[in-house]
Amino acid sequence: MTMSEIGIGARERELRERAARVVPSGMYGHMTARDYAPSMPQYLSGGEGSRIWDADGREYIDYMCSWGPMVLGHRHRVVEAAAEAQRRQGDCLSGPGPVLVELAELFVATVPHADWAIFAKNGTDVTTLGLMVARAHTRKRAILAAAGSYHGAAPWCNPWPRGLLAEDKAHISYFRYDDLESAREAAAAVGDDLAGVIVTPFRHDAGHDQEEVDPAFARGLRALCDEAGAALILDDVRAGLRLDPGGSWEPIGVRPDLSAWGKAIGNGYPLSALVGSDTFRRAAERIFTTGSFWFSSVSMAASVATITTVQAERAHETMARIGRLLRDGIASQAAEHGVAIKQTGPVQLPNLSFDGDEHFERALVFADECARRGVFVHPSHNWFLSSAHTEDDVDRTLEAMGHAFARVSAELGTV
Amino acid sequence: MTMSEIGIGARERELRERAARVVPSGMYGHMTARDYAPSMPQYLSGGEGSRIWDADGREYIDYMCSWGPMVLGHRHRVVEAAAEAQRRQGDCLSGPGPVLVELAELFVATVPHADWAIFAKNGTDVTTLGLMVARAHTRKRAILAAAGSYHGAAPWCNPWPRGLLAEDKAHISYFRYDDLESAREAAAAVGDDLAGVIVTPFRHDAGHDQEEVDPAFARGLRALCDEAGAALILDDVRAGLRLDPGGSWEPIGVRPDLSAWGKAIGNGYPLSALVGSDTFRRAAERIFTTGSFWFSSVSMAASVATITTVQAERAHETMARIGRLLRDGIASQAAEHGVAIKQTGPVQLPNLSFDGDEHFERALVFADECARRGVFVHPSHNWFLSSAHTEDDVDRTLEAMGHAFARVSAELGTV
């Protein structure tokens, strides 16, 4: 297929050509169009609510929500007003603003296991900080993590080997998600050197079907950490605020010692947070961490507005309701077209895969047809709902997806 | 001294008390007031040009410039207008905006050694990325750095030991800044395993006098890297845009392979960049790096405006001129009061120290009196000029500093 045949617009084509000269691979990181279907745009020029526009002005219903951040939808009125009010006061100053204290208090009031908060920019900043606090508290070294879980792009957790050292992953050992016995074995293998366990609230490894957490597994990790005096670190960067404002394991009643937050907490404004219990406060005081923009106030004001709005509007419940509609609709359509699929994970962070689609051929055709019809979904990464998504959005989405399933069936057969 | 005697305002006092409950140590990182003089405020509520206001509404001439970012002064008209225009289009979307390409092109046009750019959020993100690219290119491990240089707070460069592993600093070895022989020895010690050398454009270690770079040292590091096929990585996070828009070693004619930028490039909007030469492009393509907010457009639009304004207004020359006035005025006043001081480093990033002041007792009294008189300077970290600082600001500053030198002399004697 040539560029024009696949329907990429003139502005998109021009931007890709220019980027190929001045950006490695044309684009780095998780938003690279190299992982997209051919008709999906690399460049976006705007968003409002559940909609985004590409550089050529085409509109899409957005099911990536900026890969998590837009929990209330793009340019949410309350969040933007709070950010603008703070901006008139001050943003990046020579010290923090009063809103830092307000936001820390809000986290402590909202997240039952939190007695304190530290704010940063990247999710990776705060997962890394979680390890540092765990090690400073225990004066031990070993961290257990689930094989394949994504905790960021720092050397200790970077999923690619290139540019890294063997030592970058020293004292990290692995268990299988939802397999408590494997975690116990990993803990036994490090003897009395266990500093902490880091775990996502459910299994959301890119390119794999998602897996809900087994509550017995979560409780088992809690017990394992308690026995060892180690930190249970919940990596809530991806899921935080979409399942429960108090933390994604609140519904199953398992409280971590530390939790890492990012993405959705500022509804698009750059912010992450590590929160923790009093037991780990002294350790959090003893480590050194900082960043040039970690004290800027606008993102914090946006976060106060985001968290209070999620709670006031029960945004997580809206996402659950709309996500359920979408999931049921997709299931019906797939059945109608005789295409075998799996839908996994919480409905607020939907994941669709096609049976026997190891190389994502079906997923790519599906995402391609969706893009052509104004629906932006990733072929191999989970999607994200926002509370701005409506029943009407779901209807329009299912209309497009019906054609997408038909094309999958026509081009690649039903199984 | 009690809080009320040292003149901290009621709002500041209230915020400190609240923060003590919900923020480790009351405040973490480089902006903690624990390192300040007693009359300096922890919390700031606003800024405009060269001025900032604390939470109680007191005004200060700001010589920290948000610890670097505000190179054109707070709320610079052109930068704010560019950010606002971009904000109306879109900021954090499900993909990058066209401005990412524009900014990468601007870096390539502005920085002579740059053929490509990758954007991130923290300075630490891009110094770490520099190491990864160097290692991916050379397939070697060893990195040389100057002992005591600050390259960020990631485990490989974090200046404090707590919460870290011995392995976090594996394959990092150290030389003495401006001591080429020590760098050659460090290179010899790693044999044929040299991946790169990371170095700041001048020595700006916190708590120490600054040291200008010896051009022969810089040329020697360049030659050392060329001989080994290793990457010369310039950490221009702190100084970038204040000495030369093309990079801080342009004036001495030494070009790195990779350079790390942050702080000033967005005039307060959160952004960092790694730029590099074509030789290292393939390596930059082979590594994995990303972050949730690395593709947001508002910071990039602010950066385009900042870099073009610095160039159009020759902002670095304004800072050099005003910085020279300040330095000369401080020298005169110190001499007048018989107080022995050192002023070191480029005048755009001033550093003042007092002779025989190992524990910063004089520096603290000086900074305290400055704060009481409306001048915000750090006792033990270099300061930053912006192009918004005027001759009138310097006059008012020197008026305050005259009283500060007098108090130092009265309380602690002249030497």
HADDOCK unambig.tbl for C-alpha pairs under 7 A between the chains (distance, minus, plus):
assign (segid A and resid 15 and name CA) (segid B and resid 98 and name CA) 6.83 0.50 0.50
assign (segid A and resid 15 and name CA) (segid B and resid 101 and name CA) 6.97 0.50 0.50
assign (segid A and resid 18 and name CA) (segid B and resid 101 and name CA) 6.95 0.50 0.50
assign (segid A and resid 19 and name CA) (segid B and resid 101 and name CA) 5.56 0.50 0.50
assign (segid A and resid 22 and name CA) (segid B and resid 104 and name CA) 5.87 0.50 0.50
assign (segid A and resid 22 and name CA) (segid B and resid 105 and name CA) 6.12 0.50 0.50
assign (segid A and resid 22 and name CA) (segid B and resid 115 and name CA) 6.10 0.50 0.50
assign (segid A and resid 22 and name CA) (segid B and resid 116 and name CA) 4.21 0.50 0.50
assign (segid A and resid 22 and name CA) (segid B and resid 117 and name CA) 6.32 0.50 0.50
assign (segid A and resid 23 and name CA) (segid B and resid 104 and name CA) 6.78 0.50 0.50
assign (segid A and resid 23 and name CA) (segid B and resid 116 and name CA) 5.14 0.50 0.50
assign (segid A and resid 23 and name CA) (segid B and resid 117 and name CA) 5.56 0.50 0.50
assign (segid A and resid 23 and name CA) (segid B and resid 118 and name CA) 6.54 0.50 0.50
assign (segid A and resid 24 and name CA) (segid B and resid 116 and name CA) 6.52 0.50 0.50
assign (segid A and resid 24 and name CA) (segid B and resid 281 and name CA) 6.13 0.50 0.50
assign (segid A and resid 24 and name CA) (segid B and resid 284 and name CA) 6.08 0.50 0.50
assign (segid A and resid 24 and name CA) (segid B and resid 285 and name CA) 5.13 0.50 0.50
assign (segid A and resid 25 and name CA) (segid B and resid 285 and name CA) 5.51 0.50 0.50
assign (segid A and resid 29 and name CA) (segid B and resid 288 and name CA) 6.46 0.50 0.50
assign (segid A and resid 29 and name CA) (segid B and resid 289 and name CA) 5.45 0.50 0.50
assign (segid A and resid 29 and name CA) (segid B and resid 290 and name CA) 4.46 0.50 0.50
assign (segid A and resid 30 and name CA) (segid B and resid 290 and name CA) 6.24 0.50 0.50
assign (segid A and resid 31 and name CA) (segid B and resid 95 and name CA) 5.67 0.50 0.50
assign (segid A and resid 42 and name CA) (segid B and resid 95 and name CA) 6.17 0.50 0.50
assign (segid A and resid 43 and name CA) (segid B and resid 95 and name CA) 5.70 0.50 0.50
assign (segid A and resid 43 and name CA) (segid B and resid 96 and name CA) 5.33 0.50 0.50
assign (segid A and resid 43 and name CA) (segid B and resid 97 and name CA) 5.13 0.50 0.50
assign (segid A and resid 43 and name CA) (segid B and resid 98 and name CA) 6.16 0.50 0.50
assign (segid A and resid 44 and name CA) (segid B and resid 93 and name CA) 6.80 0.50 0.50
assign (segid A and resid 44 and name CA) (segid B and resid 95 and name CA) 5.69 0.50 0.50
assign (segid A and resid 44 and name CA) (segid B and resid 96 and name CA) 6.09 0.50 0.50
assign (segid A and resid 44 and name CA) (segid B and resid 97 and name CA) 5.07 0.50 0.50
assign (segid A and resid 45 and name CA) (segid B and resid 89 and name CA) 6.19 0.50 0.50
assign (segid A and resid 45 and name CA) (segid B and resid 90 and name CA) 5.97 0.50 0.50
assign (segid A and resid 45 and name CA) (segid B and resid 97 and name CA) 5.54 0.50 0.50
assign (segid A and resid 46 and name CA) (segid B and resid 89 and name CA) 5.02 0.50 0.50
assign (segid A and resid 46 and name CA) (segid B and resid 90 and name CA) 4.21 0.50 0.50
assign (segid A and resid 47 and name CA) (segid B and resid 90 and name CA) 6.03 0.50 0.50
assign (segid A and resid 47 and name CA) (segid B and resid 93 and name CA) 6.84 0.50 0.50
assign (segid A and resid 64 and name CA) (segid B and resid 94 and name CA) 5.96 0.50 0.50
assign (segid A and resid 65 and name CA) (segid B and resid 94 and name CA) 5.92 0.50 0.50
assign (segid A and resid 66 and name CA) (segid B and resid 92 and name CA) 6.35 0.50 0.50
assign (segid A and resid 66 and name CA) (segid B and resid 93 and name CA) 4.70 0.50 0.50
assign (segid A and resid 66 and name CA) (segid B and resid 94 and name CA) 3.60 0.50 0.50
assign (segid A and resid 66 and name CA) (segid B and resid 95 and name CA) 6.81 0.50 0.50
assign (segid A and resid 67 and name CA) (segid B and resid 94 and name CA) 6.15 0.50 0.50
assign (segid A and resid 89 and name CA) (segid B and resid 45 and name CA) 6.17 0.50 0.50
assign (segid A and resid 89 and name CA) (segid B and resid 46 and name CA) 5.01 0.50 0.50
assign (segid A and resid 90 and name CA) (segid B and resid 45 and name CA) 5.96 0.50 0.50
assign (segid A and resid 90 and name CA) (segid B and resid 46 and name CA) 4.20 0.50 0.50
assign (segid A and resid 90 and name CA) (segid B and resid 47 and name CA) 6.06 0.50 0.50
assign (segid A and resid 92 and name CA) (segid B and resid 66 and name CA) 6.35 0.50 0.50
assign (segid A and resid 92 and name CA) (segid B and resid 268 and name CA) 5.36 0.50 0.50
assign (segid A and resid 93 and name CA) (segid B and resid 44 and name CA) 6.79 0.50 0.50
assign (segid A and resid 93 and name CA) (segid B and resid 47 and name CA) 6.87 0.50 0.50
assign (segid A and resid 93 and name CA) (segid B and resid 66 and name CA) 4.70 0.50 0.50
assign (segid A and resid 94 and name CA) (segid B and resid 64 and name CA) 5.98 0.50 0.50
assign (segid A and resid 94 and name CA) (segid B and resid 65 and name CA) 5.94 0.50 0.50
assign (segid A and resid 94 and name CA) (segid B and resid 66 and name CA) 3.61 0.50 0.50
assign (segid A and resid 94 and name CA) (segid B and resid 67 and name CA) 6.16 0.50 0.50
assign (segid A and resid 95 and name CA) (segid B and resid 31 and name CA) 5.65 0.50 0.50
assign (segid A and resid 95 and name CA) (segid B and resid 42 and name CA) 6.15 0.50 0.50
assign (segid A and resid 95 and name CA) (segid B and resid 43 and name CA) 5.70 0.50 0.50
assign (segid A and resid 95 and name CA) (segid B and resid 44 and name CA) 5.70 0.50 0.50
assign (segid A and resid 95 and name CA) (segid B and resid 66 and name CA) 6.83 0.50 0.50
assign (segid A and resid 96 and name CA) (segid B and resid 43 and name CA) 5.35 0.50 0.50
assign (segid A and resid 96 and name CA) (segid B and resid 44 and name CA) 6.10 0.50 0.50
assign (segid A and resid 97 and name CA) (segid B and resid 43 and name CA) 5.14 0.50 0.50
assign (segid A and resid 97 and name CA) (segid B and resid 44 and name CA) 5.08 0.50 0.50
assign (segid A and resid 97 and name CA) (segid B and resid 45 and name CA) 5.55 0.50 0.50
assign (segid A and resid 98 and name CA) (segid B and resid 15 and name CA) 6.82 0.50 0.50
assign (segid A and resid 98 and name CA) (segid B and resid 43 and name CA) 6.15 0.50 0.50
assign (segid A and resid 101 and name CA) (segid B and resid 15 and name CA) 6.96 0.50 0.50
assign (segid A and resid 101 and name CA) (segid B and resid 18 and name CA) 6.93 0.50 0.50
assign (segid A and resid 101 and name CA) (segid B and resid 19 and name CA) 5.55 0.50 0.50
assign (segid A and resid 104 and name CA) (segid B and resid 22 and name CA) 5.88 0.50 0.50
assign (segid A and resid 104 and name CA) (segid B and resid 23 and name CA) 6.79 0.50 0.50
assign (segid A and resid 105 and name CA) (segid B and resid 22 and name CA) 6.12 0.50 0.50
assign (segid A and resid 115 and name CA) (segid B and resid 22 and name CA) 6.11 0.50 0.50
assign (segid A and resid 116 and name CA) (segid B and resid 22 and name CA) 4.22 0.50 0.50
assign (segid A and resid 116 and name CA) (segid B and resid 23 and name CA) 5.14 0.50 0.50
assign (segid A and resid 116 and name CA) (segid B and resid 24 and name CA) 6.52 0.50 0.50
assign (segid A and resid 117 and name CA) (segid B and resid 22 and name CA) 6.33 0.50 0.50
assign (segid A and resid 117 and name CA) (segid B and resid 23 and name CA) 5.55 0.50 0.50
assign (segid A and resid 118 and name CA) (segid B and resid 23 and name CA) 6.54 0.50 0.50
assign (segid A and resid 122 and name CA) (segid B and resid 291 and name CA) 6.05 0.50 0.50
assign (segid A and resid 122 and name CA) (segid B and resid 292 and name CA) 6.42 0.50 0.50
assign (segid A and resid 132 and name CA) (segid B and resid 163 and name CA) 4.18 0.50 0.50
assign (segid A and resid 132 and name CA) (segid B and resid 164 and name CA) 6.16 0.50 0.50
assign (segid A and resid 133 and name CA) (segid B and resid 163 and name CA) 5.94 0.50 0.50
assign (segid A and resid 135 and name CA) (segid B and resid 163 and name CA) 4.76 0.50 0.50
assign (segid A and resid 136 and name CA) (segid B and resid 162 and name CA) 5.61 0.50 0.50
assign (segid A and resid 136 and name CA) (segid B and resid 163 and name CA) 4.01 0.50 0.50
assign (segid A and resid 141 and name CA) (segid B and resid 165 and name CA) 6.98 0.50 0.50
assign (segid A and resid 153 and name CA) (segid B and resid 289 and name CA) 5.59 0.50 0.50
assign (segid A and resid 153 and name CA) (segid B and resid 290 and name CA) 6.34 0.50 0.50
assign (segid A and resid 160 and name CA) (segid B and resid 287 and name CA) 6.94 0.50 0.50
assign (segid A and resid 160 and name CA) (segid B and resid 288 and name CA) 5.99 0.50 0.50
assign (segid A and resid 162 and name CA) (segid B and resid 136 and name CA) 5.59 0.50 0.50
assign (segid A and resid 162 and name CA) (segid B and resid 286 and name CA) 6.68 0.50 0.50
assign (segid A and resid 162 and name CA) (segid B and resid 287 and name CA) 5.29 0.50 0.50
assign (segid A and resid 163 and name CA) (segid B and resid 132 and name CA) 4.16 0.50 0.50
assign (segid A and resid 163 and name CA) (segid B and resid 133 and name CA) 5.93 0.50 0.50
assign (segid A and resid 163 and name CA) (segid B and resid 135 and name CA) 4.74 0.50 0.50
assign (segid A and resid 163 and name CA) (segid B and resid 136 and name CA) 4.00 0.50 0.50
assign (segid A and resid 163 and name CA) (segid B and resid 287 and name CA) 6.17 0.50 0.50
assign (segid A and resid 164 and name CA) (segid B and resid 132 and name CA) 6.16 0.50 0.50
assign (segid A and resid 165 and name CA) (segid B and resid 141 and name CA) 6.98 0.50 0.50
assign (segid A and resid 167 and name CA) (segid B and resid 167 and name CA) 5.68 0.50 0.50
assign (segid A and resid 167 and name CA) (segid B and resid 170 and name CA) 6.64 0.50 0.50
assign (segid A and resid 168 and name CA) (segid B and resid 168 and name CA) 6.47 0.50 0.50
assign (segid A and resid 170 and name CA) (segid B and resid 167 and name CA) 6.65 0.50 0.50
assign (segid A and resid 263 and name CA) (segid B and resid 292 and name CA) 6.25 0.50 0.50
assign (segid A and resid 268 and name CA) (segid B and resid 92 and name CA) 5.36 0.50 0.50
assign (segid A and resid 270 and name CA) (segid B and resid 293 and name CA) 5.72 0.50 0.50
assign (segid A and resid 281 and name CA) (segid B and resid 24 and name CA) 6.13 0.50 0.50
assign (segid A and resid 284 and name CA) (segid B and resid 24 and name CA) 6.08 0.50 0.50
assign (segid A and resid 285 and name CA) (segid B and resid 24 and name CA) 5.12 0.50 0.50
assign (segid A and resid 285 and name CA) (segid B and resid 25 and name CA) 5.51 0.50 0.50
assign (segid A and resid 286 and name CA) (segid B and resid 162 and name CA) 6.67 0.50 0.50
assign (segid A and resid 287 and name CA) (segid B and resid 160 and name CA) 6.94 0.50 0.50
assign (segid A and resid 287 and name CA) (segid B and resid 162 and name CA) 5.28 0.50 0.50
assign (segid A and resid 287 and name CA) (segid B and resid 163 and name CA) 6.16 0.50 0.50
assign (segid A and resid 288 and name CA) (segid B and resid 29 and name CA) 6.46 0.50 0.50
assign (segid A and resid 288 and name CA) (segid B and resid 160 and name CA) 5.99 0.50 0.50
assign (segid A and resid 289 and name CA) (segid B and resid 29 and name CA) 5.45 0.50 0.50
assign (segid A and resid 289 and name CA) (segid B and resid 153 and name CA) 5.58 0.50 0.50
assign (segid A and resid 290 and name CA) (segid B and resid 29 and name CA) 4.46 0.50 0.50
assign (segid A and resid 290 and name CA) (segid B and resid 30 and name CA) 6.25 0.50 0.50
assign (segid A and resid 290 and name CA) (segid B and resid 153 and name CA) 6.34 0.50 0.50
assign (segid A and resid 291 and name CA) (segid B and resid 122 and name CA) 6.05 0.50 0.50
assign (segid A and resid 292 and name CA) (segid B and resid 122 and name CA) 6.42 0.50 0.50
assign (segid A and resid 292 and name CA) (segid B and resid 263 and name CA) 6.24 0.50 0.50
assign (segid A and resid 293 and name CA) (segid B and resid 270 and name CA) 5.72 0.50 0.50
